[in-house]
Amino acid sequence: MLQTLQDYTNLIAGERAGAASGDWIESYNPYLGQPWARIPRCSDADVDRAVAAAQSALKSPDWKGMTPTERGKRMVRLADLISAKSAELGALETRDNGKLIAEMAAQTAYLAEWYRYYGGLCDKIEGRVLPMDKPSKFAFTRREPLGVVACITAWNSPLLLLGWKLAPALAAGNTVVIKPSEHASVSTLDFVSLFEDAGFPPGVVNTVTGYGHEAGAALAAHPGVAKVAFTGGDHTGQKIYEAAAPTLKHVGLELGGKSPNIIFADANLEAAVMGAVSGIFAATGQTCIAGSRLLVQRPVHDEVVGRLIDVAKAARMGDPSLTDTQVGPVTTRPQHQHILNMIEAGKAGGAECLLGGGVPDRTELGDGWFVEPTIFANVSNDMTIARQEVFGPVLSIIPFDDDDEALAIANDTIYGLAAGVWTKDMARAIHMSDELEAGTVWVNTYRAVSFMAPFGGYKRSGIGRESGQEAIDGFLQTKTVWIETEETTANPFIIR
C-alpha cells in the first residue's frame, strides 16, 4: 500500500502557499529510505513574491515603526513558543534528516536561547556622537537594518543553523526570506507558524522551498535582497558569492571544514578519545566542524588508535528516533554515495582502513542510508581523504612528532573552520590556539557551541561570524548624520 505523503507549504506575506507551478518535491525519511512528505518546488515567481512581501513588511509601520524594545519582546515571546514546541520540532527534524533524536531534541531545546539573547540586544543597538575636529559641525551615527535578508540553510541542523542567522537579522530590524535545503525543509515550514503567534507582522518572515539551482539561485541573485546568509559546502558558497556580486550584496558564508583534532602525549587520553569520537562519529560525521583529521603524537599513537577502534566498533547503529542509538543514517542518497566514494579514494590512495569502510550488512537497518564508522590509519596530509571534506563518519589518523609538525599539518589545508587541542600543558594550549588557522579552537573539548560565542571560518571556510554580539554587526549598516550649528556661508567650491 502506498504511503500517504503529508504536504507542507510555504509562508509568504503571512499566508500559506504552494509553488506557483503547482509542483512538489518529495522529502525522504533517511532511516526508511522512503518519501514521507512533500514540499513546494518553488521557482523565480515564488521568490519574487516572497521578496516583495519582505520588502513591503520592511517599510510597513507595523515593523519599521515598532520600537526596538517591542521587537525584543516579540523575540522573547517567540523563544518561549520554541521552548514549548521543541520536542515536536526535534522529532520532525529526526524524521526528515535522520539525525539522532538525542541530538536534534537537544538542539531544538537550546535553539530558544538564540532568540532570547538577540531579543535582549534589540534595544542595545546604539549609534554614537562623534567628537568632531570641525567645531561648528555636530555629527552622530545611526545603526540601521540592511533590508531583506536571504537565509539559505543546510540539511544537517536546519533550525539551529537558521537561528544563527534569523535571530540577529530580526534583532537588527531586517525582514527575511528563508530557503531551507530541499532535503530537510519540513521543520522550518512548521517552525515559521510560530511567528504569527509571537506577534510578528505578516511578511517579516517568509519561506521558499525547492532546489538550490532553481529557488536558491533566484534568491541569491535577486536585486531586492540586501544580504545572503548561507551555510553549506564551499563550492555552493562560491556560487552564491558570485551570484551576489552583480548587485554588490552583503554575504555571510559559513562553509565546510577539514578540521584537525590534535592529541598530545600528555593529554587525558580517555577524554581525548571520546572527544575524537564526538568530533567525527556524532551526527554521523555530517557536521561542518567534524574533526575529520585526527593528529596523534607518536608516543601515544597506537594506544589512541586501539581505544578509538574499541569505542567506534561498539557504537550502536539504528533507528535515529530511539534515544539509545548512537549512529544514524546519512541524510541524503547522493551524500551516502559521496561518502562511499571518498572511502574508496582513501583505500586507493594508500591509507589503511582499520575499521568499517562500507555499508553495514544488518537486516535491522533495512533500506536506510547507513555507512559504517570508518577509521583510516597511515594517512599522510597530501592524500585525498585528508584534503577533501567527506561529511560523513570517516576519520583519518595522522601521526606527528612535535608541536611544530602538528601545526604545519593542521594548517596545511584550504579550510579553517575549527580545531581541537588535547593537552594538560596550558602554555602549549595557548600557543597552539594562537597559531592554529581556524575560527574556533577547542581545548580539551570538542563541538561546543553557544549563542554567546562567535562562530565562523578562516580561509575557504567562510566569511563573517554567527552568534555572539559580533554577529548582529553583519546585519546592520552605519549612517552618519552631519549638522551645521553656525549660520555661516562657506566657500561652496571647497570640501567642508
Secondary structure, 3 states (H helix, E strand, C coil): CCCCCEECCEEECCEEECCCCCCEEEEEECCCCEEEEEEECCCHHHHHHHHHHHHHHHHCHHHHCCCHHHHHHHHHHHHHHHHHHHHHHHHHHHHHHCCCHHHHHHHHHHHHHHHHHHHHHHHHCCCCEECCCCCCEEEEEEEEECCEEEEECCCCCHHHHHHHHHHHHHHCCCEEEEECCCCCCHHHHHHCCHHHHHCCCCCCEEECCCCHHHHHHHHHHCCCCCEEEEECCHHHHHHHHHHHHHHCCEEEEECCCCCEEEECCCCCHHHHHHHHHHHHCHHHHCCCCCCCEEEEEHHHHHHHHHHHHHHHHCCCECCCCCCCCCECCCCCHHHHHHHHHHHHHHHHCCCEEEECCCCCCCHHHCCCCCCCCEEEECCCCCCHHHHCCCCCCEEEEEEECCHHHHHHHHHCCCCCCEEEEECCCHHHHHHHHHHCCCCEEEECCCCCCCCCCCECCCHHHEECCECHHHHHHCCEEEEEEEEECCCCCCCCCCCC
